[in-house]
Amino acid sequence: MSFFLEIKSNTVKCPNGCKLFNDKRNFSYWESKNVTKDEKYIVDYLNINSEVLKNKNILHVGIGNSYIAKKLLSYNKIDGISLSQNELDYASKLNLSNYNFFFQNKYANQKLFDDKLNFYNIIIDINLKSFSCCEVAFDEMFKMYVKIINKDGKIITSRTGLEWSRIIKPVLSFSFKNFLYKRLKEFDGPESNILSIQNCEEISKKFNLDIDLSDQNLVIFTKK
Ligand SMILES: C[S@@+](CC[C@H](N)C(=O)[O-])C[C@H]1O[C@@H](n2cnc3c(N)ncnc32)[C@H](O)[C@@H]1O
């Protein structure tokens, strides 16, 4: 048996003024869940195409249970972001070298991307638009991704992740295993957050990127 109660949390604004979750208290989310098959595809792809990975700096958006940092071979460093402090605490306990992680809402109108997170060869984000509050925030986030990758840098996402739209709300939950605890609960999100391949092609034109659709599971944007 479990129940939940929506609770108030600290927020930050997106560039368009939407209120976004920004609470560094211990909210549980994906740290003890299984990695998605989307992220597994990306790890398999990168480990097979190891020249893409060699000596590369990677930004992992949405670290979940840190599968990427645990399984990728031969990178230079991984920076990861998440909006769940429990995911960050879990990452910290892994003690992996060259793995840094930050609390950051990717749609927030904040400076962390400018100050700490920059110059990547690869950005991995399996849910490019899944949790977006509005078009303005998504556009600004994508512009930021393009800005912080090097020439020939790649933004890698998963095709099934693109079809996923969710809203995350902070709730107080009860379960017999955990008693009362704070967590981020998913609800269905708006259809406008679902991206088709055609949408991806439009994004690539808009941001002057090459788009590689040769892998049936992935969409890969490359900066020219
Ligand atoms: C469904 S989980 C997937 C976790 C992991 N990427 C995987 O595929 O197993 C979504 C992840 O995205 C992160 N996330 C969701 N919305 C975010 C946002 N607006 N900014 C930063 N991270 C976000 C969550 O913290 C979580 O790590």
The ligand as a Gaussian input file, in Angstrom:
#p B3LYP/6-31G(d) Opt

LIG

0 1
 C       13.191000       9.056000     -16.008000
 S       14.663000       9.488000     -15.143000
 C       15.852000       8.690000     -16.203000
 C       17.153000       8.479000     -15.546000
 C       18.270000       7.985000     -16.467000
 N       18.607000       9.014000     -17.440000
 C       17.883000       6.728000     -17.189000
 O       17.601000       6.780000     -18.392000
 O       17.824000       5.674000     -16.526000
 C       14.794000      11.212000     -15.585000
 C       16.081000      11.864000     -15.160000
 O       16.076000      13.208000     -15.619000
 C       16.309000      14.108000     -14.552000
 N       15.525000      15.316000     -14.849000
 C       14.216000      15.400000     -15.096000
 N       13.871000      16.665000     -15.358000
 C       15.007000      17.393000     -15.281000
 C       15.302000      18.760000     -15.426000
 N       14.348000      19.638000     -15.721000
 N       16.573000      19.162000     -15.252000
 C       17.551000      18.278000     -14.959000
 N       17.334000      16.956000     -14.812000
 C       16.073000      16.527000     -14.961000
 C       15.893000      13.379000     -13.303000
 O       16.579000      13.863000     -12.173000
 C       16.295000      11.950000     -13.664000
 O       17.664000      11.755000     -13.405000

